[in-house]
Amino acid sequence: MSKKILEVENLRINVLDGTPLVKGVSFRVCKGRVLGIIGESGSGKTMTCKAIMQLLSKKNFDISGKIEFKNRNMLDMKEKEINKIIGKDISMIMQNPMTAFNPMFKIGNQIIETLMTHSNITKKDAYDIGVKELEKMNLDRAHEIMNSYPYSLSGGMLQRIMIAISLMLTPSVIIADEATTALDVKTQSLILSEFERIRDNDIGLIVVSHDFGVIARIADDVIVMKDGEIIENGTVYDIFDNTKDDYTKELLSARLLRKEVS
Amino acid sequence: MLRTINLGRDYYVKDKNGSKTKVEAVKNVCLTLNENNSYSLVGESGSGKSTLAKLIMSLEKPTTGEIYLDNKNIALMRKKQLRILRSDFQMVLQDSYSALNPKMKIYDSIAEPIRNFEKLTLIQEKETIESLITKVELPVSSLKKYPYQLSGGQQKRVCIARAIATNPKFIVFDEAVSGLDVTVRKKILDLLLKLRSDIKSTYLFITHDIDVAFYMADNIAVMKDGEIVEYIKNIKSLNGFKHEYSRMLIDSLPPLYPKQRDYQEAI
């Protein structure tokens, strides 16, 4: 049995006026395993991820339940403690790589800034780590990339840089929220291979998607969400072979079946 | 019906020093599109698919080559002459929100092409628009709304209704279903297949997803760096593709079942 890193228990998110967004969600993330979260737009997938990342302001949302990281409930922690964990131990890769970077700064600056905020190293060291990690991501000409602005790189490249940055801080959990949705099939396949590599490094991965193809390719465990609730969960083989819920069946039927598969 | 001969389009890009370099976005494309048929054009981002679409739609002039629509070379035509022909070819774009005028009600958005090409009385116009909106499976009440009040899938349906309003012979879909939720995507694709059997026009489906291309069309052209590298008529299965690049596109597709994953990793 692999070791659990993050456990979410009975997570509820309400808007302050009482509208429920997430209604009691529980799951756990284990070392070296990929948890797939699938559901349509508006099913609460992203809200759950944001709650884990503590991105939801208490001024607007009422969050209850438990988000346990290393046996401590993050919802009870003080802001200072949370800041030490978020970004370093738990990091998130967003859907749109184009808007995730600051367009006014060179990639190198943004990498160095991130590294220096979280660890005590010199600028020179940060640069070297940056180049090394970019090269690990199969990005050639890392020095050139460090010196370019986000607009001059393609979406697939930016997304890989994003993954590289999140890996630099050696997190134990990475949340990929629709990280491949905006990319074309070829780049998606490349990014998914990188995810496989991350998983083999004993990192717990949460992959959020609306595409069962992505889930079939990478997930070990799957939860299906609809209207803020988990309606089905199990291993990826269970979900595909013994589908119980009608909604899951509907999602599965949305795949374009090839008449023959090579 | 539509034939392109050695179609090419160059762009000039300025580099840091201000000197121009030539980029050939489309080179030597020879395609023949027949009436009442369906075609797909597949390729990754930057392969020149959209440029080719713009050339065929006469939104851009080709640098070299000819485009014949029913034996008339539209590449040489003037704007005024083209305008008469425009009702014969329509286009559906990827981003439907920016394709619709945010200040126009859905009714007027759909009515615009009809008002441009046909003289109808108000009652006839209303009847046509209502029948169009039911064809794309939207409630008649949505005609009174503005684009921002509709979801992405509904906006797409409005764009489709607008495209079929003039009974075009030929419709180009440029990444029309990319960026939609998979469930919505399936519904839109099925709607398009159903419409095609009604309106009998030719579809050219441009996409980066070979799955979608295969689902939508009988004839598939694969494009790379501005050239068509493989063209298969009446395709029966994805196994029909032989070119290295097409195989690569197929291998990048996510598996349908988790069991195929182990097989894929082995490659």
Interface residues (C-beta under 8 A of the other chain):
Chain A: E40 S41 S154 G155 T181 A182 D184 V185 K186 T187 Q188 S189 L190 L192 E196 H210 D211 F212 G213 V214 A216 R217 I218 A219 V236 Y237 F240 E250 L251 S253 A254 R255 L256 L257 R258 K259 E260 V261 S262
Chain B: E44 S45 G46 G179 D181 V182 T183 R185 K186 L189 H208 D209 I210 D211 V212 F214 Y215 K236 S237 L238 N239 M248 L249 I250 D251 S252 L253 P254 P255 L256 Y257 P258 K259 Q260 R261 Q264 E265
